[in-house]
Amino acid sequence: MNLSSYIARHYLFSKKSHNAINIISAISVCGVALATMAMVCTMSVFNGFEELVASFFTEIDAQLKIVPDKGKTMDAQDPLLEKIAEMPEVAVFSRTLEEQALITVDDKQVMVTIKGVEDNFEQLTDIRNILYGPGEFILHADVLEYGVLGIQLAMELGVGASFDVPLQVYAPRRGEKINLMNPLTGFRQDELYSPGVVFVVKQAKYDANYVLTSLGFAGRLFDMVDRISAVELKIKPDYSVDKVKEQICQILGNKYRVLDRYEQQDDVFKIMKVEKLIAYFFLSFILFIACFNIIGSVSMLIIEKRTDVVTLQNLGLLKKDVINIFRFEGVMISGIGAFIGIFVGLLLCMIQQQYGLLTLGNSAGSMVVDAYPVSVHVGDLLVVFATVIIVSGLAIWWPVRYLVRQFL
């Protein structure tokens, strides 16, 4: 095997009698390099978008979220949850309640998600960083209840950051049938006033659907004063979120699920991972097609080295060793192309990070970001390199065997 690789290296870098072999080999290297570069850049762009989306969610999502394993709500006074609140690793423990409701103002009405939160929600998240308007983040005061709307929802209702007329909020009464003669009797009704601010997460899931208000208001509106949807946690900086998550899972058992920020937005990130996987397979197919150039280069080399190979066989070289020589030749061509492609891909990613040459939209500020975000992961580079070697090896495996038997 070592002899085969040594001879293959000698054939690759030695002078050929036919210049066409060198040209085809160079074309093969360029083809593999181009496909490799495309894989590096594409996967890095997907990583960049994933991190960009994650940065939006972290402003309003808790580090850890405890939800019931079955059903939508849980007992707010569960002793297991009280144990979590007493853990020294937990900096903020906050109960929340989410449910659908109908909001009306003037002649407009919209279905929304009401999220009731406790007063320590500001300490739990970075909500203040995404607030816009002349007012301040406040949930309740005396007998008034306030609602902080997502910016798209505020625009849809035509109310802006501040509104003088309170929002009318309706939620169906639990366990009661709708009276068709007087449907309003089947709904609980309450009012939300404007605190003078809206939040901007830059994700339609929140901006177009969510209203933040006090936990007490949500409990009364949905007739679930003693029930909550989730417990949201902020971990002290000195502790690992992953390790604390494991500890909490051991305490809670199978009754609850503990979600980190990525798991809380599992649907979004699953779609992005599927898109990245599809792009990977598509580019791998293009790489496979590019590897057929290697077959042309190796086949011409087999014809040129027929005399040398016959001599080696007379000296005792086995047929399988001859096959391995030219297989190594093809893999080395693809390996050189892979290194060049990865290097050029990294260079392009660095240029894009530094200067943002490839832009989104026709004018600055028309998108969330002006240029395509990129983030290079070492794991992706290893996957790309392994893919090039495996795909090229598969592409030349049978053709080399066939050509050697035909010409030698």
ABEGO torsion letter per residue (X at the ends): XAAAAAAAAAAAABBBABAAAAAAAAAAAAAAAAAAAAAAAAAAAAAAAAAAAAAAAAAABBABBBBBABEABBBAABAAAAAAAABAABABBBBBBBBBBBBBBEABBBBBBBBBBBAAAAAABAAAAABBEABBBBABBEABBBBBBBAAAAAAAGAEABBABBBBBBBBBBGBBBBAABAAAABBBBBBBBAGBBBBAGBAAAAAABBBBBAAAAAAAAGBAABBABBBBBBBAABBAAAAAAAAAAAAEAABBBBBAAAAAAAAAAAAAAAAAAAAAAAAAAAAAAAAAAAAAAAAAAAAAAAAAAAAAAAGBBAAAAAAAAAAAAAAAAAAAAAAAAAAAAAAAAAAAAAGABBBEABBGABABABBBBBBBAAAAAAAAAAAAAAAAAAAAAAAAAAAAAAX
